[in-house]
Structures are given as structure tokens and as C-alpha cells.
Amino acid sequence: MTLHNLFHEKPTQLWNERMIEGGDELFTEERLLMSDKALDHFINQLIALQEKKDSEQIIKAVEEVVVAFNEMNEANDYFIETMEREELADFIDKAARQAGLQIEGHEDITEEWREW
């Protein structure tokens, strides 16, 4: 599996399905577009970094996307709840490790910066 496949595995796809099928009011098209844009930027950063496998730069990309979601969540009535937090944190972790992040254990790599 390549990092390019992550564009099709973003948690925003699940969020969109819940918005459409279940009438989930946490999500709006605007919130989904903002979220997709932040995740696309993150994936593109990882694609650029994957050959170097520079854990420090990968963690910097993780920090940037987490802070971006902090700001979006606060500005948009706190649309990231428990299920979304888990999906988003899992996605960020999976993507970072796939790009070559080398860390021990199974710690939540988003926790240091995450406010959602």
C-alpha cells in the first residue's frame, strides 16, 4: 500500500456517509471540505517526506495537522467528538507510520497537541 492510497481512506469519507445517511448534524459540507483540505495537505507532506523517513519532519507534519484540526474544531462548534477523534487520530498515526515514522510502542502521537 502506498501513501497515495490514503487519499481514499480519509476519515472524512465516513463522516460524509454519516452526514448523508444518518442526518448527522456534526458535519456540514463546509466542515468536510476544510477537513479534507487539511488531510490532503498532510498526506502530500508525508509523500514528500517518505523517502527520507525523517521521523522529526514526520512528527512536525503530525503537529501541523493536529493544530489545524484544533483550530477548525474550535471555530466550527466542536464537531469532532469521540468517534471522530478516534478515527482521525488513528488515520494520522497510520499515515505517519506508513511514511516511515519510527517510534516505540503504541502511544497516541496526536495527544501532545490535540485539543479535540
Secondary structure, DSSP 8 states (H G I E B T S, - for coil): --GGGGGGS-HHHHHHHHHHHH--TT--HHHHHHHHHHHHHHHHHHHHHTTTT-HHHHHHHHHHHHHHHHHHHHHTT----HHHHHHHHHHHHHHHHHTT---STT--TTTTT---
